[in-house]
């Protein structure tokens, strides 16, 4: 852990602590997912602070593990390139952007489908629409992590990467492009319970921020 840069290390620790807290607090009648997960903005459980807190909540151990593994694998390099302050700004902007895109996607879903109904049949029971909107909750660091993947692909496009189960290395730029295509196709397919457009939102905001920095610091210290 001593070799992990400070921001990445603290993000890893905070995410693990939040996950452990989400396991313990229900025993005391507190549901952290309801409090800290990002709800649809028209839901009664929505609060503006959830745009930040949702990034530190996860839906299970596998969700946490793969996000933290990617954060460690790519975040360490990115933090050393950006520096701690710029890296933290980048991480948060990607996470916030992912949340905003997710809200837009849910709003479109509401306008095109859900607004036509007063209740929803979940397959188990029929619940009022007001209750169903509170179930539209997003958790996870995936949006920010996908932004980090995007940055790695932009900064080190020709870096060879070994990706299981491929028996040969591929360049980072093709790895990122492949992820974009996969996430877009899965997002358009829908109905798998994963916020694919939030992942793309994190990448989009990361791309916009890096593009802005490149223009702003073209003749200065930072030339990405």
LINNOR-V170264 format. One line per field, one symbol per residue. ss: DSSP state (a for helix, b for strand, c for the rest). burial: 1 if it has 9 or more other ideal C-beta (glycine too) atoms within 8 Angstrom, else 0. Layout:
ss=???
burial=???
This chain:
ss=cccccaaaaaaaaaaaaaaaaaaaaaaacccaaaaacbbccccccccccaaaaaaaccccaaaaaaaaaaaaaaaaaaaaaacaaaaaaaaaaaaaaaaaaaaaaaaaaaaacaaaccbbbccccbbbaaaaaaacbbcccaaaaaaaaaaaaaaccccbbccccccccbbaaaaaaaaaaaaaaaaaaccccccaaaaaaaaaaaaaaaaaaaaacccccccc
burial=00011011101101110110110011000001110111110010010001111111110000110011011101111110010101111111111111111110111011000100001100000010100111011111111111111111111010001000000001111011111100110110000000111111111111101100110010000001
